[in-house]
Amino acid sequence: MKKHQVEHFLRKLGKPLVKFIISLGELTLFIVKALYHCFTPPFYVKNFIKQLLEMGFYSLPVVGLTTIFAGMVIALQSYSGFARFGAESAVASVVLISVTRELAPVLSALMVAGRVGAAMAAEIGTMRVTEQIDALVTLSTNPFKYLIAPRLWSGVIVLPILVLIGDIIGIFGGYVVGVYKLGFNPANYINSTLQNMESIDIVSGLVKAAVFGFIVALMGCYNGYRSKGGAQGVGQATTNAVVSASILVLIFNYVLTEIFFSK
């Protein structure tokens, strides 16, 4: 009886582990195949430009709103904290570092994952369950080159641009709160921001953004491409794309922060 229970426990434990390893292997093969087709012709420039607009231009409002309020909140919170130690002058530098290193890349990636990653998974998933991807293969069109590669390239290129704009908007949000709410001198606030600005702060945020853009596009494409089971499968793929992209963004945010700023 005990032996049977042990076997039953091991079977229950091993089944999800095996499924995880299989999924990890499938994802690795998908990444390798996608990267290969990203660098080999033919290139579908029209699809690439369409994805640039979809992921970049149409995401500007949500990224702008997210970063400006993030900058404003950081200014308020840091002021209330530093006031206890008489270090209110550090508010400008804290807003600068917080926005450029962390808030703009992470929040922008999460917003784009919710908006664009879900749309990618839904679109490709619908094409999969309605056999449109099979039709592309029948017409001698490689679905990786036609569907996946343009989205991966757009993710890597567009998100750093969004983050750079988000940096400016977020710092401006901190400036608005600092000057008009907390009573800082405008010239002193701007001088403090410029004096504390270092290239590593901007560069680290842009590198993070490029990695996050790749992750968001990859998860959207992978979950959509692997979807099955009709409308329910497409819905599940959409959910998985957003959840997996968000978790990976947070994990890789720590990894990249460790690489850039560990002593």
Beta strands, then each sheet from edge to edge (+ up, - down):
end
